[in-house]
Amino acid sequence: MNNIINSDDVKKQLEEISNFFNKDSINEIARATNFVQRESKLDGSMFLSVFTLGMNMYGTPTLQQLIGLLNIIIPGFEISR
């Protein structure tokens, strides 16, 4: 299995995934359920896309793997609790 991640492939796959879902509807649901509570570069639609890609790539992605995917799209992105 190849463990090298090609950032162009990741960006392309994320774009395809995000185009599959209705971004506005996903973001409305994320706000309505308090999944997203404030403005951020990571909105509900982006989370769904990254998590979906992470599931496809890793099966059961770790938080670090998801953050790694996010950092390809949003360089320097950090998660805080």
MARZA-24826 format. One line per field, with one value per residue: residue in one letter; x, y, z of N, C-alpha, C, O, CB in turn. Coordinates in Angstrom, 1 decimal, decimal comma. Glycine has a CB too. Layout:
BEGIN
code = [a_...];
n_x = [X_...];
n_y = [Y_...];
n_z = [Z_...];
ca_x = [X_...];
ca_y = [Y_...];
ca_z = [Z_...];
c_x = [X_...];
c_y = [Y_...];
c_z = [Z_...];
o_x = [X_...];
o_y = [Y_...];
o_z = [Z_...];
cb_x = [X_...];
cb_y = [Y_...];
cb_z = [Z_...];
***
This chain:
BEGIN
code = [m_n_n_i_i_n_s_d_d_v_k_k_q_l_e_e_i_s_n_f_f_n_k_d_s_i_n_e_i_a_r_a_t_n_f_v_q_r_e_s_k_l_d_g_s_m_f_l_s_v_f_t_l_g_m_n_m_y_g_t_p_t_l_q_q_l_i_g_l_l_n_i_i_i_p_g_f_e_i_s_r];
n_x = [0,8_0,5_1,8_2,1_0,8_-0,7_-1,0_-2,4_-4,1_-5,7_-6,9_-8,4_-10,1_-11,5_-12,8_-14,6_-16,1_-17,2_-18,8_-20,7_-22,4_-24,9_-23,8_-24,8_-27,1_-25,9_-24,3_-26,3_-27,6_-25,4_-25,2_-27,7_-27,8_-25,9_-23,3_-21,5_-20,6_-19,4_-17,9_-15,5_-12,7_-13,2_-16,0_-19,3_-19,7_-17,1_-16,0_-17,6_-16,8_-14,0_-14,0_-15,4_-13,6_-11,5_-12,5_-12,7_-10,0_-8,6_-10,2_-10,9_-10,3_-7,8_-7,7_-5,4_-4,9_-7,1_-6,6_-4,2_-5,2_-6,8_-4,8_-3,6_-5,4_-6,0_-3,5_-1,5_-3,7_-5,2_-6,6_-8,5_-9,5];
n_y = [-1,2_2,2_4,9_7,5_10,7_12,4_15,8_17,2_15,2_14,8_17,3_17,3_15,1_16,0_18,2_16,9_15,4_17,4_18,7_16,9_17,0_19,2_22,2_24,5_23,4_21,4_23,1_24,6_22,6_21,8_24,1_24,3_22,1_22,7_21,8_23,3_26,3_28,8_31,1_29,8_28,5_25,9_24,6_23,1_21,7_21,4_19,8_17,5_16,7_16,3_14,3_12,2_11,7_10,9_8,6_7,0_6,8_5,8_4,1_3,9_6,8_8,5_11,3_12,8_12,0_13,1_15,8_16,1_15,8_18,1_20,1_20,0_21,3_23,6_25,1_25,0_24,8_24,4_22,4_23,0_22,2];
n_z = [0,0_-0,8_1,0_0,5_0,2_-2,4_-2,8_-4,8_-5,8_-3,5_-3,2_-5,6_-5,2_-2,9_-3,9_-5,7_-3,9_-2,3_-4,2_-4,6_-2,4_-1,2_-0,4_1,0_2,3_4,0_5,6_6,9_8,3_10,0_11,5_12,7_14,3_16,1_15,6_14,2_15,6_15,4_13,2_11,0_9,2_8,8_8,0_8,1_5,7_4,7_6,7_6,4_3,8_4,2_6,2_4,8_2,7_4,3_5,5_3,2_2,4_4,7_6,1_9,0_10,0_12,0_14,3_13,8_11,1_9,8_10,3_8,9_6,3_6,2_6,5_4,0_2,4_3,9_4,7_7,7_9,4_12,5_15,1_18,0_21,3];
ca_x = [0,0_1,3_1,4_2,4_-0,4_-0,5_-1,9_-3,3_-5,2_-6,5_-7,7_-9,4_-11,1_-12,3_-13,7_-15,6_-17,0_-18,0_-19,7_-21,8_-23,3_-25,4_-23,0_-25,7_-27,9_-25,0_-23,9_-27,5_-27,8_-24,3_-25,5_-29,0_-27,5_-24,7_-22,0_-20,7_-21,1_-18,8_-17,2_-14,2_-12,4_-13,7_-17,5_-19,9_-19,5_-15,7_-15,8_-18,2_-16,0_-12,7_-14,3_-15,8_-12,4_-10,7_-13,0_-12,4_-8,6_-8,0_-11,2_-11,3_-9,3_-7,5_-7,8_-4,2_-5,0_-8,0_-5,9_-3,3_-5,9_-7,2_-3,6_-3,4_-6,3_-5,9_-2,1_-1,4_-4,9_-5,1_-7,8_-8,4_-10,7];
ca_y = [0,0_3,5_5,8_8,9_11,4_13,5_16,9_17,5_14,2_15,0_18,5_17,0_14,2_16,8_19,0_16,0_15,1_18,6_19,0_15,9_17,4_20,6_22,9_25,3_22,5_20,8_24,1_24,9_21,5_21,9_25,2_24,0_21,1_23,2_21,2_24,5_27,3_30,1_31,2_29,2_28,0_24,5_24,6_21,7_21,1_21,0_18,7_16,3_16,3_15,7_13,0_11,3_11,3_10,2_7,2_6,3_6,6_5,2_3,2_4,6_7,8_9,1_12,8_13,3_11,8_14,1_17,1_16,0_16,1_19,5_20,9_20,0_22,3_24,9_25,0_25,6_24,7_23,7_22,0_23,2_21,7];
ca_z = [0,0_-0,9_2,1_0,1_-0,2_-3,4_-2,4_-6,0_-5,8_-2,4_-3,5_-6,6_-4,6_-2,0_-4,7_-6,2_-2,8_-1,9_-5,3_-4,5_-1,4_-1,2_0,7_1,8_3,2_5,0_6,6_7,7_9,3_11,0_12,5_13,4_15,3_16,9_15,2_14,0_16,5_15,1_11,9_10,9_7,8_8,7_8,1_8,1_4,4_4,6_7,6_5,8_2,7_4,7_6,9_3,8_2,1_5,3_5,6_1,9_2,3_5,8_6,7_10,3_10,2_13,3_14,2_13,1_9,7_9,3_10,4_7,8_5,1_6,3_6,2_2,5_1,9_4,7_5,4_9,0_10,1_13,8_15,8_19,4_22,0];
c_x = [0,9_0,9_1,7_1,1_-0,1_-1,5_-2,8_-4,4_-6,2_-7,5_-8,8_-10,5_-12,0_-13,3_-14,9_-16,6_-17,8_-19,0_-20,9_-22,8_-23,7_-24,7_-23,9_-26,5_-27,1_-24,6_-25,1_-27,7_-26,7_-24,6_-26,7_-28,7_-26,3_-23,4_-21,0_-21,4_-20,5_-18,2_-15,8_-13,9_-12,9_-15,2_-18,0_-19,7_-18,1_-15,4_-16,4_-17,3_-14,7_-13,0_-14,6_-14,5_-11,5_-11,2_-12,7_-10,9_-8,1_-9,0_-11,7_-10,2_-9,1_-7,7_-6,6_-4,3_-6,0_-7,4_-4,9_-4,0_-6,3_-6,0_-3,2_-4,2_-6,2_-4,6_-2,1_-2,6_-4,7_-6,4_-7,5_-9,7_-11,4];
c_y = [1,2_4,4_7,2_9,5_12,5_14,6_17,3_16,5_14,4_16,2_18,1_16,1_15,0_17,6_18,1_15,7_16,3_19,0_18,0_16,3_18,9_21,4_23,7_24,5_21,9_21,9_24,5_23,8_21,5_23,0_24,9_23,0_21,5_22,5_22,3_25,6_28,7_30,0_30,6_28,8_26,6_24,6_23,2_21,0_20,6_19,8_17,4_15,8_15,6_14,4_11,9_10,8_10,5_8,8_6,4_5,9_5,7_4,1_3,8_5,6_8,3_10,6_13,3_13,1_12,8_15,5_17,2_16,4_17,6_20,4_20,9_21,1_23,7_24,8_25,7_25,5_23,9_23,5_22,3_22,6_22,8];
c_z = [0,0_0,1_1,8_-0,4_-1,2_-3,1_-3,6_-6,0_-4,7_-2,7_-4,6_-6,0_-3,7_-2,8_-5,3_-5,1_-2,4_-3,0_-5,2_-3,5_-1,6_-0,1_1,6_2,8_4,3_6,0_7,4_8,7_10,4_12,0_13,3_14,5_16,3_16,7_14,9_14,8_16,2_13,7_12,0_9,5_7,7_9,0_8,0_6,8_4,3_5,5_7,0_4,7_3,2_5,4_5,9_3,1_3,0_5,4_4,3_1,9_3,4_6,5_8,0_10,6_11,6_13,1_13,5_11,6_9,1_9,3_9,2_6,5_5,1_6,0_4,8_1,9_2,6_5,4_6,7_9,9_11,4_14,4_17,3_20,1_22,8];
o_x = [1,9_-0,3_1,4_0,4_0,8_-2,7_-4,0_-5,6_-7,4_-8,7_-9,9_-11,7_-13,3_-14,4_-16,0_-17,8_-19,1_-20,1_-22,0_-24,0_-23,0_-25,1_-23,7_-26,7_-27,5_-24,6_-24,9_-28,0_-27,0_-24,3_-26,7_-29,4_-25,9_-22,5_-19,9_-22,6_-21,0_-18,0_-15,1_-14,9_-13,1_-15,7_-17,3_-19,4_-17,8_-14,7_-15,7_-17,1_-14,3_-12,2_-14,2_-14,3_-10,9_-10,4_-12,3_-10,5_-7,2_-8,5_-12,9_-9,2_-10,0_-7,8_-6,7_-3,8_-5,7_-7,6_-4,7_-3,4_-6,3_-6,1_-2,5_-3,8_-6,2_-4,5_-2,6_-2,7_-4,0_-7,3_-6,5_-10,7_-12,4];
o_y = [1,3_4,8_8,1_8,9_13,3_14,4_17,7_16,9_14,3_16,1_18,6_16,3_14,8_17,8_18,6_15,7_16,1_19,6_18,3_16,1_19,6_21,2_23,7_24,9_21,9_21,6_24,8_24,1_21,3_22,9_25,1_23,0_20,7_22,6_22,2_25,9_29,7_28,9_30,8_28,7_26,1_24,7_22,3_19,8_19,5_18,9_16,4_14,6_14,6_13,5_10,8_9,6_9,5_7,8_5,2_4,8_4,8_3,4_4,2_5,3_8,4_11,2_14,3_14,0_13,4_16,3_18,2_17,1_18,3_21,5_21,9_21,8_24,7_24,3_26,9_26,0_22,8_24,3_21,9_22,6_22,5];
o_z = [0,7_0,2_2,6_-1,2_-0,9_-3,2_-3,3_-6,3_-4,9_-2,4_-4,4_-6,3_-3,6_-2,4_-5,3_-5,3_-2,2_-2,6_-5,7_-3,7_-2,2_1,1_2,8_4,0_5,5_7,2_8,6_9,9_11,6_13,2_14,5_15,6_17,1_17,5_15,3_14,6_16,7_13,2_12,9_8,6_6,5_10,2_7,8_6,8_3,7_5,1_7,0_4,5_2,7_5,2_6,0_2,9_2,6_5,5_4,4_1,5_3,2_7,4_8,0_11,2_12,3_12,0_12,8_10,8_8,0_8,3_8,6_5,7_4,0_5,3_4,4_1,0_1,9_6,5_6,9_11,0_11,4_14,3_17,9_19,5_23,5];
cb_x = [-0,9_1,2_2,2_3,5_-1,1_-0,6_-1,1_-2,5_-4,6_-5,7_-6,8_-8,7_-10,5_-11,4_-12,9_-15,0_-16,2_-17,0_-19,1_-21,2_-22,7_-26,9_-21,9_-26,6_-28,6_-23,7_-23,3_-28,7_-27,7_-23,0_-25,7_-30,0_-27,1_-25,1_-22,2_-20,7_-20,9_-17,8_-17,2_-14,2_-10,8_-13,0_-18,1_-21,4_-19,8_-14,8_-16,5_-19,6_-15,7_-12,1_-15,4_-16,8_-11,6_-10,7_-14,6_-12,7_-7,8_-7,7_-10,5_-11,5_-9,5_-6,1_-7,9_-3,0_-5,5_-9,3_-5,2_-2,6_-7,2_-7,7_-2,5_-3,7_-7,8_-7,1_-1,1_-1,0_-6,0_-4,2_-8,2_-8,1_-10,3];
cb_y = [0,0_4,1_5,4_8,9_11,9_12,9_18,1_17,5_12,8_15,3_19,6_16,2_13,1_17,6_19,6_14,8_14,6_19,8_19,0_14,5_17,3_20,7_23,8_26,2_21,4_20,2_25,3_25,0_20,1_22,2_26,5_23,5_19,7_23,2_20,2_24,9_27,0_30,5_32,7_27,9_28,0_23,6_25,6_21,8_22,1_22,2_18,9_16,6_17,5_16,7_13,2_11,9_12,6_10,9_7,3_7,2_7,9_6,2_1,9_3,6_9,0_8,7_13,3_12,5_10,4_14,1_17,3_14,7_15,2_19,8_20,4_18,7_21,8_25,0_25,6_27,0_24,0_24,5_20,5_24,7_20,6];
cb_z = [1,2_-2,4_3,3_-0,9_1,0_-4,8_-2,0_-7,3_-5,7_-1,1_-4,0_-7,7_-3,8_-1,1_-5,9_-6,8_-1,6_-1,6_-6,6_-4,1_0,0_-1,2_0,0_1,0_2,4_4,3_5,8_6,7_8,6_10,2_11,7_12,5_14,6_18,4_14,0_12,4_17,9_16,2_11,4_11,8_7,6_9,8_7,1_8,3_3,3_5,0_9,0_5,3_1,8_5,6_7,9_2,8_1,6_6,6_5,7_0,7_2,4_6,9_7,1_11,5_9,3_13,8_15,7_13,6_9,4_10,2_11,7_7,7_5,0_7,7_7,1_1,9_2,0_5,7_4,4_8,9_9,3_14,8_15,6_19,8_22,9];
***
